[in-house]
Amino acid sequence: MRKSSRTLVALALILGVAMLLGGAAQSADKQPVVIAVPVGLSGVNSVVAPAVVQSAELAVEELNAKGGIMGRPVKLMPLDDESGPAGAVKAFNTAIRQHKADVIITMETSAARNAGAPIADRAKTLFIYTSFYEGRACGKYLYVNAWVPEQIVSPLVKFMTDQKKVKKWFVLGSDYAFGRGLIEPAKKMITQLGGTILGEEYQPLQQSDWTAIISKIRAANPDGIMYATSGGGPNIDFMKQFKAAGLKMPVGSLSIDELTAEQGGNAAEGVYYTADYFTSIDNPENKTFLGAMKKKFGANLKTPNSLSEPEYDGIYAYAMAVEKAKSTDADKVAAVLPTIVFKGPRGAVQMNKQHHAPLPVYLAQVQADGKTKIIQSFGLVDPGNQCPNLK
Amino acid sequence: MYTTQLLDVVTTAGVLYIVAVGLLVVYGVLKIINLAHGAFLAMGAYAGVLTTWAGWNPWTALLLAAVMGVAVAALVEWRVLRALYARPLDTILATWGLNIIVVQILTLYFGREIHFVESAIAQPISVAGVTYSQYRLVLFVIAVALGIFVWLVMQRTQVGVVAQAVIMNEELAQALGINTRLVRFVTFCLGAGLASLAGALLTPLVSVHPNLGVPWLINAFMLVLVAGVSLGNLALAALVLGGAQVLVSSYGNPVLGSLTIVILAVIILRFRTITI
């Protein structure tokens, strides 16, 4: 009696544990792969954030239609990082602790990234950063698939020096990390190519009247100018005031984007800029991508741009890495991620250079109607030494 | 070089004057700082956006802006502010609240993204051998015209003279049978209308977003604090503070330049004898 009851209890225990395990194993199979997207839904990035979320939504929908990642459904988790560090800390903690995110793939301000990346690193969560930025952010679990200054600045300075015969330059920017972070390499490149810098000016972020700087440009009378304001409106403010003042020298921009140029009408006409993504890139992947975006979002579509498109590439690269590693374990995925090549709308992108990616770079010019025309392709441009301590 | 700087100084002063005059009018008569001034500026700027959307002549934006500003101001004065004049501190809360409400409504309707407005004048003009922005010069002329207009209203019209009486001694004016309620109403509407007009006038220079009024509100606030209730003082303050900003930006750098107005305002306030 006693013995049999003991056997019974043991049997029940074994059964129970087996059931639990079985249940757990089964739910792990079906459990979704959670992709968190902390992005600036409010604050300065709120102009571009909806386009980023749309890119992510399309990628996730397409993955799920093909059966998900390793047969597991993919779940998208957009969060608001309020475009800044405080919001990013909250968003990253929520993503990792509450939603058990397998990966963070997002476009953020540099301030938000600097606050969020250490959280992801401590939690051993993979973080694919999809925003162009000032460069040199490094971490074991941090990968970047968008441009750094080395890729964008050099081709533009070179073009203006060679083709537009700009020898004497005036450089200016908004007074913060991005503005100064892009003007610095521009200055280096200009001096390398034998040019001289007649003036260098920075404008406080909230100041929208460029009068003083424009008068300084007029007094210096350079052959050409290079500027890096913050994204969006300030580009148009500056160009409008620049033209209204009657200045006509060639302008290179490190901060304008396709959407802003188009909204600005003819304000930015003639401005040269370089980027890795334009809607007019002529390849089948881009056409398919744009077609699918239009079909999914219709009238609500936010024009895809060089800040939002890499989100799509990032999610695909992650999905392919997980399939290859046969696991969502961050260490295993991180180990294979540099070997993954995703041929997307920008072309083939591989994050194999110290966690950064060589990218196809194009030179474009804003036309009279605000539309952007690609005038030259530089092919794949290397990101240079971003993180020498990483492989 | 000096011609350019002279032009920079006078046109910057003109812009500052245009932005601050509405705030000054309200402060002078109602003795309240209209913290919704920035929201009225933004509203005027969006009048420009609407005009661009409709494809109208860019100048019609000015009329539309003034009408919108006056309409909203009339409603707010009638339903909210009127009850609060006895509690000046609460008017700060009320106008700041109004600022938030207006900005949020603009955000709801137009979105957070940046809009651009067609310029009425985008061509440069040659002045004394210097190619300069024609629109900035036009702004200066408008600033002078606005100054004269407001001065005429205050000096030569019934409402203006009555308003002056209210500025000098409100109790006495009331005792003399002056309808101070009407004076306050008209002044608030005028001030808000001027603010919206200023917003519409700014749009060819800057892009439009819901919070565009905030940095301008701060500068206007400093100018009004320095100028007190006098239109002449306001013009002088705009010239001195705006001029200092331009010169510091030109010979120093724009980061220092943006501090100039605030720092000078503090210094002037410290040494000015209070006359209000």
Interface residues (C-beta under 8 A of the other chain):
Chain A: S42 S46 V47 D175 E201 Y202 Q203 P204 Q206 Q207 S208 D209 T211 A212 I213 S215 K216 R218 A219 G232 G233 P234 I236 D237 K240 Q241 K243 A244 A245 G246 L247 T260 Q263 G264 G265 A267
Chain B: M1 T4 Q5 D8 T11 T12 V15 R112 E113 I114 H115 F116 E118 S119 I121 A122 Q123 P124 I125 V130 T131 Y132 S133 Q134 Y135 R136 P204 L205 V206 S207 H209 L212 V214 P215 Q245 V246 S249 S250 N253 P254 V255 G257 S258
